[in-house]
Amino acid sequence: MAIEAELEKEMECVDSSSLGKAERVEDAAGRYIEFCKSTVPSSFSLKDKSIVIDCAHGATYHIGPRVLDELGATVFTIGTEPDGLNINKECGSTNPESLQKAVLQHGADLGLALDGDGDRLIMVDHKGEIVDGDEILYIIARSRLAEGHLPSAVVGTLMSNLGLEVALNRDGIDFKRANVGDRYVMEVLNQEGWTVGGESSGHIICLDRTTTGDGIVAALQVLNAVQKSGLTLHELKSGMTKFPQTMINVRVSGNVDLTGSDVIQQAVIKAENELGDRGRVLLRPSGTEPLVRVMIEGEDGELVDRLANELAKVVGDALTA
């Protein structure tokens, strides 16, 4: 559930015990800030950290900076002047280039980019390098493991980088894939009784801290891992190496039946055999366009590119009238 854009205003909720009368919630923004801070230890402090936060001119424009400020950080802001039209415009987690530049310009320790409704998080380390949802999930999972609070598995999606799965498995953490979409990640977490999951795009869910995806809460979990480890964000993410990944969108005509095409299935098997156990193949029809997304991932970038193009041609030939 997205964070409401006007938390600073008084919110109304229905009190069923008063037969439909509205009860005013005073200082909703302050309550939410205190909730966010409660997701890290009471001793947690950012007084030695300089942080750039990009709020995408959205829901968190007045909340995100205040959370960091109240925890002691030196805060630089981007995207905190919403006008009703500029939400996510050339800023935020979907456009982190401005954040990268600002982190380097200010010599900051790191940067946080939220999206318009505040449920996504992308980070930037002190070198100006992007830390995406897979790397954020890896850092949080390893932190939970060190605390002894991680359950059986972490949940990602079909699009999560294979490097995340390999890194987690190396540390004895199982990894399960849900369909693409944070609601599917949530579904698996609830079904299995697990607590940590997310997407490459930055939807991170920590059910041991809150009941939904929340960019500020996710950021605080990473910042807590940074403080507890004594390492930089760059050092923490370096434990995971992303595998090269190539995705090609193949335009098709008519109904898409991938499993019913012998030639496509044979091509998939051929690609999987060449990749071995250090790569994977994913064919995924688009839900909104006449496209099939051909994705191949593996350790060898040149092999990945070649196989993706070969498979894309087979799919295009088989599914184009």
Residue, then its C-alpha position, 0 to 999 in steps of 0.5 A: m500500500a502506497i504511503e499517502a501523499e498528504l500525511e502532514k495533514e490531519m487524517e480521518c478514519v472511521d470509528s465503527s464504535s461511534l456509529g460512523k462518526a469520524e475520528r481525527v488522527e492528530d499529527a499523522a506525519g509525526r506518528y509515521i516518522e516515529f514508526c519508521k524510527s522504531t524499525v531500527p534499534s533505539s541506539f541507532s544513530l546517523k550522526d556520522k553520515s551525510i546522505v542525499i535523499d531524492c523523494a521524487h516530488g512525491a509522498t515522502y517529500h517532507i517525511g523522508p528528510r525529517v526521518l534522517d534528520e531526526l536520526g542525526a544525519t547531515v541531509f541533502t535533498i532532491g525532489t522535495e518540491p511537488d507541484g502536482l505535475n512533477i512527481n517522478k519527473e527526471c528524479g526518484s528511483t526510476n531516474p537515479e542519475s540526479l542522485q548519483k551526481a548529487v552524491l558525488q557533488h556533496g561527497a556524501d556517504l550514500g544516497l537514497a531514491l524513493d519513488g512517487d508513492g514511497d514504496r520503492l527504494i534504489m540507493v547510490d553508494h559513495k562512488g556514485e554506483i547504483v545499488d538496486g533492489d537485488e543488492i538491497l535485498y541481499i544486504i538486508a537478508r545477510s544482516r538478518l542472518a547475522e542477527g539470527h532472525l532470518p527464516s528459511a528463505v528470501v523471496g525474489t521474482l522471476m526477474s531477480n538477478l541470478g547473482l542474488e540467488v548464488a550469493l544467498n545460497r553461498d551463505g546458506i540462505d534459500f531463495k524462492r522466486a515469485n511471479v513479477g510484482d510485489r503482490y506476488v512476493m507478498e503472497v509467497l511470504n505470507q503463504e510460507g511465513w517468511t519475512v524478507g522479499g523484494e524486486s529488482s526495481g526496489h520494492i522491498i518487503c520486511l514483514d518483521r518490521t511492517t506489513t507492506g513495502d515501504g521505501i523509508v523502512a527498507a532504507l533504514q534496514v540497510l543503513n542499520a546494516v551499514q552502521k552495525s557492520g562498520l562497512t560502507l554501502h559499496e563494501l556491503k553490496s560487493g558480496m554479491t556479483k550480478f550475472p550478465q543479463t540480456m533481455i530482448n522484446v520480441r513483437v509477436s502476432g496472434n495468441v502466444d503459446l510458448t509451451g505449444s511450440d516444439v521449435i521454441q521448447q527445443a531452442v530453450i533446451k539448447a540454450e539451457n544446456e549451453l549455460g549449464d547450472r550457471g545460467r537461466v532462460l526465461l520467456r515471459p509474454s507481456g501482459t499489456e503488449p503483443l510481446v514476448r520478453v526473452m531473457i537469458e542470464g549467465e556468467d559469460g556475457e558474450l555467451v548470454d548475448r549470443l543465446a538471447n539473440e538466437l532464441a529471440k529469432v526462434v521466438g519471432d519466427a515461430l510466433t509471427a504470422 
